[in-house]
Amino acid sequence: MGEVFVLDNQTGLFIPKSVDFVNKLSTQIKHKTGFSLYVDIVDSLDLPTKDGRIAYEKSILFKITPPYSVIFFFAKSKKVDIVLSDDAKNIFDTERMFFDYMAPLLPDPKKESEFTPNRISAAILNVYSIIADKISDSYNVDFDQNFPKDKSREVVYYIIWAMLIVLIGLFAWVYFFPNKKKQR
């Protein structure tokens, strides 16, 4: 097999189907664009401090050739970080990726029982798939292995704007052309 795109994951927190999916899609991304997209499930180390996590990230990023993105999941401290190489900062906003596509799916950090492999894998795969779509758009290529793009958000966006325009139009019509009743 080629390059491995799922790092660490020693306790199997990231389920095997997810690992296979990431390795297949990341191989395709690397082949078509030269961009490397990794997932690092740090489940064997306890890194409770931010400085410790940053030092770990730097040790991993030192080995990776740009352009790249790495989704770090620190299992024991229940922290996530999405890192993007400097030469790829225009592809997507890492904070938006986390807050829009990953955070809503993550379990409550205080509820240990909710930190199941399926739940963690779903949250990571969701943001991973969206990042793959952003890379696809940026490099103007298609990836066979990725989930189909969700166009429903775009449709809802356009419907809301159309409704707003119609509503403003109706208010303008009533304001400028009041209905005057004929008096007899």
MOWO-V464511 format. One record per pair of residues at least 6 apart in sequence whose C-alpha atoms are under 7 Angstrom apart, sorted by the first residue. I is the first residue (numbers start at 1). J is the second residue. Records with the same first field share a line. If there is no record, write none. Layout:
I: J + J
//
This chain:
4: 23
5: 22 + 23 + 26 + 37 + 38 + 39
6: 19 + 23 + 38 + 39 + 40
7: 39 + 40 + 41
8: 40 + 41 + 42
9: 41 + 42 + 43
10: 43 + 44
11: 43
13: 117
14: 117 + 120 + 121
15: 117 + 118 + 121
18: 121
24: 145
25: 145 + 146
26: 36 + 37
28: 143
29: 35 + 36
30: 36
33: 139
35: 67 + 68
36: 67 + 68 + 69
37: 68 + 69 + 70
38: 69 + 70 + 71
39: 70 + 71 + 72
40: 70 + 71 + 72 + 73
41: 72 + 73 + 74
42: 73 + 74 + 75
43: 74 + 75 + 76
46: 76 + 77
47: 53 + 77
48: 77
66: 85
67: 85 + 87 + 88
68: 84 + 85
69: 83 + 84 + 85
70: 82 + 83 + 84
71: 81 + 82 + 83
72: 80 + 81 + 82
73: 79 + 80 + 81
74: 80
78: 109
82: 94
83: 94
91: 134 + 135 + 138
92: 134
97: 127
101: 126 + 127
102: 123 + 124 + 126 + 127
105: 123
106: 120 + 123
107: 114 + 115
129: 146 + 147
136: 142
//
